[in-house]
Amino acid sequence: MEWWQVPALLAGGFFCGVANALAGGGSFVTLPLLLLIGLPPQIANATNRVAIVLQCVAGLGAYQKRGVVPWRDLGRLAVPAVLGSLAGAYLAAFLDETAFRRAAAVLFAVMAGTVFIDPRRWARENSVVRGRPVFYPLFFLMGVYGGFLQAGVGVLLISSLVLLCGYDVVRGSALKFALALSFTTAALLVFAGVGQVDWAIGLCLAAGSMAGGFVGARLVMAKGSPLVRAFVVVAALAAIAELLFGG
């Protein structure tokens, strides 16, 4: 790792953490950054999971302190999500690089709009949990996407947990972190097993993103949030260009 990459990774990771706290879609920032510093697309995709796992640990810890993590419901939703993540990660790891570039670019384009969704508008007075088996295929598919690319999956998770399963936003957000930690760890193990993770870069990125998440969670920036979302979309467009025309 070159010396100049350290401040770039810390700064990019910091903004990712702030983006996730205020708007979501932090991976739309970190993946373009990892591509910019010269990582091949599949290595960048794998290495990004190091920061995501540690972000999830930090976020879940904060919810655990408040005692709002619905641990009893985690297992039945995590099992299909983890199985899907393993499938998605294996596909991403062994797909031809050209095919991966094209698939990732399409998924980036489709998912970039999710950063404009604000789950806070779904706040409810009461929570009626409905973790029915009919929802398991949905969480399997979200696991597949999370294992393959990850970017934007948090919005899909919170949308499903609140609108379909009946969780309030607080418990839904806590469960989102727990589910993301489960299936992202599974994907990271797959990528690590095939030697696609650059641990030094991943840990440096994680340090910045955890600091950004800490700061972002404490900021009241009603006017700043749209700016963050706009920056995330610009970064996503840069990643799409790199995936399609780079290399």
Stockholm file with secondary structure:
# STOCKHOLM 1.0

chainA/1-247         MEWWQVPALLAGGFFCGVANALAGGGSFVTLPLLLLIGLPPQIANATNRVAIVLQCVAGLGAYQKRGVVPWRDLGRLAVPAVLGSLAGAYLAAFLDETAFRRAAAVLFAVMAGTVFIDPRRWARENSVVRGRPVFYPLFFLMGVYGGFLQAGVGVLLISSLVLLCGYDVVRGSALKFALALSFTTAALLVFAGVGQVDWAIGLCLAAGSMAGGFVGARLVMAKGSPLVRAFVVVAALAAIAELLFGG
#=GR chainA/1-247 SS CCTTHHHHHHHHHHHHHHHHHHTSCTHHHHHHHHHHTTCCHHHHHHHHHHHHHHHHHHHHHHHHHHTCCCHHHHHHHHHHHHHHHHHHHHHHHHSCHHHHHHHHHHHHHHHGGGGGCCGGGGCCSSCCCCCCGGGHHHHHHHHHHHHHTCTTHHHHHHHIIIIISCCCHHHHHHHHHHHHHHHHHHHHHHHHHTTCCCHHHHHHHHHHHHHHHHHHTTCCCTTHHHHHHHHHHHHHHHHHHHHHHCC
#=GC SS_cons         CCTTHHHHHHHHHHHHHHHHHHTSCTHHHHHHHHHHTTCCHHHHHHHHHHHHHHHHHHHHHHHHHHTCCCHHHHHHHHHHHHHHHHHHHHHHHHSCHHHHHHHHHHHHHHHGGGGGCCGGGGCCSSCCCCCCGGGHHHHHHHHHHHHHTCTTHHHHHHHIIIIISCCCHHHHHHHHHHHHHHHHHHHHHHHHHTTCCCHHHHHHHHHHHHHHHHHHTTCCCTTHHHHHHHHHHHHHHHHHHHHHHCC
//
